[in-house]
Each structure stands twice: as C-alpha cells, then as structure tokens.
Amino acid sequence: MAEVLYGTVQTSAQSKTSPLFRQANIQAKKGQTEKAVKLFTQIVEKGKDPLWQNLAKKELQYVAISKKL
C-alpha cells in the first residue's frame, strides 16, 4: 500500500527525490535489495538535492557493508 502511495506522490510532487528515497527504503526493508540499490543509485546520479543524494550514498554504503558481513 505504501509503495503505491509513494509512487503516486513521486509522479506528482515538485521534488521527486524524497518519495523516491522513501520508496527505496521500503524496498530495502522488504529485503528487495536490488530494487533499493537501483533507486538509491538513481537518486545519487540524477537527483538535484544534495541532501537526498548524500543520504542515498550513505544507504548504498550501508548495503555494501551489509553484504560483506
């Protein structure tokens, strides 16, 4: 349900980065790491807000560390 809601918000919001980041978090919590990584990477590469880009970079680092453990 939340995925649908954030997907709708993402398409209509001025700043698409915040809902995209939240959607990536939801995917990560569901164990769908590949989808989460794709979304976080999209934020890092195409995002316009440095705050969200930095947060997405940290999440990608966390995923990388988690895989090594």
C-alpha positions in Angstrom: 0.0 0.0 0.0 2.7 2.5 0.9 4.6 1.7 -2.3 1.6 2.7 -4.3 1.1 5.8 -2.3 4.7 6.9 -2.6 4.7 6.0 -6.3 1.7 8.3 -6.8 3.3 11.1 -4.8 6.5 10.7 -6.7 4.9 11.4 -10.1 3.0 14.5 -8.8 5.5 16.1 -6.4 7.7 19.1 -7.3 10.7 17.3 -5.7 10.6 13.7 -6.7 13.6 12.8 -4.6 12.0 12.5 -1.2 9.3 10.0 -2.2 11.8 8.1 -4.3 14.1 7.8 -1.3 11.3 6.5 0.9 10.3 4.0 -1.8 13.9 2.8 -1.8 13.8 2.4 2.0 10.6 0.4 1.7 12.2 -2.0 -0.8 15.3 -2.4 1.4 13.1 -3.2 4.5 11.3 -5.8 2.4 14.6 -7.5 1.6 14.4 -6.4 -2.1 18.0 -5.1 -2.0 18.5 -4.9 -5.8 15.4 -2.7 -6.3 16.5 -0.5 -3.4 20.1 -0.1 -4.8 18.7 0.9 -8.2 16.5 3.6 -6.6 19.3 4.9 -4.3 21.7 4.9 -7.3 19.1 6.9 -9.4 19.0 9.5 -6.6 22.8 9.7 -6.4 23.2 10.0 -10.2 20.1 12.1 -11.2 19.0 13.8 -8.0 19.1 17.6 -7.8 19.0 17.9 -4.0 22.5 17.3 -2.3 20.8 16.3 1.0 19.0 13.4 -0.6 22.0 12.5 -2.7 24.2 12.3 0.4 21.6 10.2 2.2 21.3 7.8 -0.7 25.1 7.5 -0.9 25.1 6.5 2.8 22.4 3.9 2.2 24.4 2.5 -0.7 27.5 2.3 1.6 25.4 0.5 4.3 24.2 -2.0 1.7 27.8 -2.7 0.6 28.9 -3.2 4.2 26.0 -5.4 5.0 26.8 -7.7 2.0 30.4 -8.1 3.3 29.2 -9.3 6.7 
